[in-house]
Amino acid sequence: MLSSLFKTTTEIEKKIGYRFKNRGLLEEALTHRSFRFEREEVDSDNERLEFLGDAVLGVMVSAHLFQEYAKCREGMLTSMRSQIASGRMLAKIAREAGLGEYLRLGKGEDGSGGRRRSSLLANALEALIGAAYVDGGLKASEKIFCEVILPKFEDLTPDIWADNPKGKLQEYAQRKWKVGPVYTVVSKEGPAHNVVFHVKVQLANGVAITARGSNKREAEIKAAKMALRKLHVM
């Protein structure tokens, strides 16, 4: 059991670019609260390390952007930071590293697809960064940052609305027509546990786009993206 655990943690250390001195911290970073709830002998999970890792990651991302994008103003830097530190990006990075297979999950969480859940993967990656900080300070966290986070900076765009299509459409409509877009729920279909929303966005120039999503917000975002493409402002 112990040798199996050691092999598993060694594998993830190679993938994230940092070897822990205190392997208990690595184990804690990989432990979801569902696992702790099911095991009396386990008295900690990764939520506190996630809290710390979120702050440490924010500092590292901000510092790198400040140094590398000297001509970018605050709004652009903020947008690029949100692109890198977003839950979606962190989950993508964690997924590419195969982090899900190393997590310690409760049976229910594991059975319901927890190893593939974006929020859980993103939180675990932040927990690993926090654990490295406790284990070896900022230099330790920077090793993980350089190994798995830094390569993603190549995909950044200095578009302040890059991760906010509704905001971009709002800004464009106000500037163009002095009237913002209007979103309306056209219909809902499906059972209560799996409702599909159809949302229409109406613009002042007569353009109306309808999109669907698993919730109202998702449908609005899709409609905004479609409207931006139709207006050729993506």
MODAQUI-V470050 format. One record per residue. N is the residue number from 1. RES is the residue in three letters. SS is DSSP state (2 for helix, 1 for strand, 0 for the rest). Layout:
BEGIN
n = {N & N}
res = {RES & RES}
ss = {SS & SS}
END
This chain:
BEGIN
n = {1 & 2 & 3 & 4 & 5 & 6 & 7 & 8 & 9 & 10 & 11 & 12 & 13 & 14 & 15 & 16 & 17 & 18 & 19 & 20 & 21 & 22 & 23 & 24 & 25 & 26 & 27 & 28 & 29 & 30 & 31 & 32 & 33 & 34 & 35 & 36 & 37 & 38 & 39 & 40 & 41 & 42 & 43 & 44 & 45 & 46 & 47 & 48 & 49 & 50 & 51 & 52 & 53 & 54 & 55 & 56 & 57 & 58 & 59 & 60 & 61 & 62 & 63 & 64 & 65 & 66 & 67 & 68 & 69 & 70 & 71 & 72 & 73 & 74 & 75 & 76 & 77 & 78 & 79 & 80 & 81 & 82 & 83 & 84 & 85 & 86 & 87 & 88 & 89 & 90 & 91 & 92 & 93 & 94 & 95 & 96 & 97 & 98 & 99 & 100 & 101 & 102 & 103 & 104 & 105 & 106 & 107 & 108 & 109 & 110 & 111 & 112 & 113 & 114 & 115 & 116 & 117 & 118 & 119 & 120 & 121 & 122 & 123 & 124 & 125 & 126 & 127 & 128 & 129 & 130 & 131 & 132 & 133 & 134 & 135 & 136 & 137 & 138 & 139 & 140 & 141 & 142 & 143 & 144 & 145 & 146 & 147 & 148 & 149 & 150 & 151 & 152 & 153 & 154 & 155 & 156 & 157 & 158 & 159 & 160 & 161 & 162 & 163 & 164 & 165 & 166 & 167 & 168 & 169 & 170 & 171 & 172 & 173 & 174 & 175 & 176 & 177 & 178 & 179 & 180 & 181 & 182 & 183 & 184 & 185 & 186 & 187 & 188 & 189 & 190 & 191 & 192 & 193 & 194 & 195 & 196 & 197 & 198 & 199 & 200 & 201 & 202 & 203 & 204 & 205 & 206 & 207 & 208 & 209 & 210 & 211 & 212 & 213 & 214 & 215 & 216 & 217 & 218 & 219 & 220 & 221 & 222 & 223 & 224 & 225 & 226 & 227 & 228 & 229 & 230 & 231 & 232 & 233 & 234}
res = {MET & LEU & SER & SER & LEU & PHE & LYS & THR & THR & THR & GLU & ILE & GLU & LYS & LYS & ILE & GLY & TYR & ARG & PHE & LYS & ASN & ARG & GLY & LEU & LEU & GLU & GLU & ALA & LEU & THR & HIS & ARG & SER & PHE & ARG & PHE & GLU & ARG & GLU & GLU & VAL & ASP & SER & ASP & ASN & GLU & ARG & LEU & GLU & PHE & LEU & GLY & ASP & ALA & VAL & LEU & GLY & VAL & MET & VAL & SER & ALA & HIS & LEU & PHE & GLN & GLU & TYR & ALA & LYS & CYS & ARG & GLU & GLY & MET & LEU & THR & SER & MET & ARG & SER & GLN & ILE & ALA & SER & GLY & ARG & MET & LEU & ALA & LYS & ILE & ALA & ARG & GLU & ALA & GLY & LEU & GLY & GLU & TYR & LEU & ARG & LEU & GLY & LYS & GLY & GLU & ASP & GLY & SER & GLY & GLY & ARG & ARG & ARG & SER & SER & LEU & LEU & ALA & ASN & ALA & LEU & GLU & ALA & LEU & ILE & GLY & ALA & ALA & TYR & VAL & ASP & GLY & GLY & LEU & LYS & ALA & SER & GLU & LYS & ILE & PHE & CYS & GLU & VAL & ILE & LEU & PRO & LYS & PHE & GLU & ASP & LEU & THR & PRO & ASP & ILE & TRP & ALA & ASP & ASN & PRO & LYS & GLY & LYS & LEU & GLN & GLU & TYR & ALA & GLN & ARG & LYS & TRP & LYS & VAL & GLY & PRO & VAL & TYR & THR & VAL & VAL & SER & LYS & GLU & GLY & PRO & ALA & HIS & ASN & VAL & VAL & PHE & HIS & VAL & LYS & VAL & GLN & LEU & ALA & ASN & GLY & VAL & ALA & ILE & THR & ALA & ARG & GLY & SER & ASN & LYS & ARG & GLU & ALA & GLU & ILE & LYS & ALA & ALA & LYS & MET & ALA & LEU & ARG & LYS & LEU & HIS & VAL & MET}
ss = {0 & 2 & 2 & 2 & 2 & 2 & 2 & 2 & 2 & 2 & 2 & 2 & 2 & 2 & 2 & 2 & 0 & 0 & 0 & 0 & 0 & 0 & 2 & 2 & 2 & 2 & 2 & 2 & 2 & 0 & 1 & 0 & 2 & 2 & 2 & 2 & 2 & 2 & 0 & 0 & 0 & 0 & 0 & 0 & 0 & 0 & 2 & 2 & 2 & 2 & 2 & 2 & 2 & 2 & 2 & 2 & 2 & 2 & 2 & 2 & 2 & 2 & 2 & 2 & 2 & 2 & 2 & 2 & 0 & 0 & 0 & 0 & 0 & 2 & 2 & 2 & 2 & 2 & 2 & 2 & 2 & 2 & 2 & 2 & 2 & 0 & 2 & 2 & 2 & 2 & 2 & 2 & 2 & 2 & 2 & 2 & 0 & 0 & 2 & 2 & 2 & 2 & 0 & 1 & 0 & 0 & 2 & 2 & 2 & 2 & 2 & 0 & 0 & 2 & 2 & 2 & 0 & 2 & 2 & 2 & 2 & 2 & 2 & 2 & 2 & 2 & 2 & 2 & 2 & 2 & 2 & 2 & 2 & 2 & 2 & 2 & 2 & 2 & 2 & 2 & 2 & 2 & 2 & 2 & 2 & 2 & 2 & 2 & 2 & 2 & 2 & 2 & 2 & 2 & 2 & 0 & 0 & 0 & 0 & 0 & 0 & 0 & 0 & 0 & 2 & 2 & 2 & 2 & 2 & 2 & 2 & 2 & 2 & 2 & 2 & 2 & 2 & 0 & 0 & 0 & 0 & 1 & 1 & 1 & 1 & 1 & 1 & 1 & 1 & 0 & 0 & 2 & 2 & 2 & 0 & 1 & 1 & 1 & 1 & 1 & 1 & 1 & 0 & 0 & 0 & 0 & 0 & 1 & 1 & 1 & 1 & 1 & 1 & 0 & 0 & 2 & 2 & 2 & 2 & 2 & 2 & 2 & 2 & 2 & 2 & 2 & 2 & 2 & 2 & 2 & 0 & 0 & 0 & 0}
END
